[in-house]
Amino acid sequence: MKHYYFNGLLFIFIFFIFSLCTMATDSDILKLPEPNTSGGMPLLDALKSRESSREYSTAKLSEQKLSDLLWAAFGISRTEKGLRTAPSARNWQDIDIYVVLAEGWFLYDHNKHALIRKGGEDIRKYTGSQNFVKEAPVNFVYVSDYKKMSDGIDEEIKSFYAANHAGYISQNIYLYCASEGLATVVRGAIDRDKIHKTLKLKDHQHVIFAQTVGYPKE
Ligand SMILES: Cc1cc2nc3c(=O)[nH]c(=O)nc-3n(C[C@H](O)[C@H](O)[C@H](O)COP(=O)(O)O)c2cc1C
């Protein structure tokens, strides 16, 4: 009897430790401020000013700016159906945005409109080969989760969709940056294997491209 009691306690203890190790704690979740979802520059003006920049100030973006930026990128725009600011084939919503900052790296959780901390190190330099990536305050990495696309579709087609989906998100960021006087560039010249390892991604997760955002260099 004693033996069963001990085993039961041991099981609860191991389960408790396992839960602690795998669950995101409150300190791992950074709730972003409510995003601004109206206003900004007239769309046609933003289209005219959209451009790629490769010179950045080291100044940080405020949490409010990051919140607005992520909402514009791929936030929920139609709450009732969980639909988002960028389209995706069959509404697969396969793209995850990893947010790489000086103070750590995070996964954007669109449902909570929050950042989930994945690591505390500054890994900006691993998000690309161009010098500015390690100094600019924000680098996004777009990762497609192929498991979110229907089974029975071959990898080549999945990669076609994934690239398209990331492209819409990237253009949302370009237009938001044009409207807010921020600098940005989408980057395909990246070491995907290195980023895959650094972000501790699974086999079904695929790095598509990265995008830098910051203030223009003075
Ligand atoms: C898929 C894609 C990948 C790109 N990769 C890079 C890159 O690795 N590094 C870079 O500096 N610019 C990159 N760019 C930005 C282009 O060089 C830029 O869009 C082009 O020169 C036109 O300039 P504009 O965006 O100011 O109109 C990329 C653009 C796209 C669409």
The ligand as an ORCA input file, in Angstrom:
! r2SCAN-3c Opt
* xyz 0 1
  C      12.202     38.228    -51.744
  C      13.135     39.407    -51.594
  C      14.402     39.192    -51.078
  C      15.257     40.276    -50.868
  N      16.462     40.047    -50.286
  C      17.239     41.105    -49.946
  C      18.427     40.898    -49.196
  O      18.802     39.791    -48.853
  N      19.145     41.979    -48.840
  C      18.776     43.252    -49.198
  O      19.487     44.198    -48.834
  N      17.657     43.479    -49.908
  C      16.857     42.438    -50.275
  N      15.677     42.647    -50.924
  C      15.260     44.012    -51.244
  C      15.437     44.346    -52.730
  O      16.816     44.472    -53.011
  C      14.679     45.642    -53.027
  O      13.294     45.421    -52.851
  C      14.940     46.106    -54.449
  O      16.276     46.525    -54.613
  C      14.032     47.263    -54.850
  O      14.158     48.335    -53.932
  P      12.886     48.930    -53.164
  O      12.371     47.873    -52.240
  O      13.397     50.140    -52.429
  O      11.864     49.260    -54.197
  C      14.836     41.591    -51.216
  C      13.563     41.778    -51.771
  C      12.721     40.706    -51.947
  C      11.334     40.953    -52.503
*
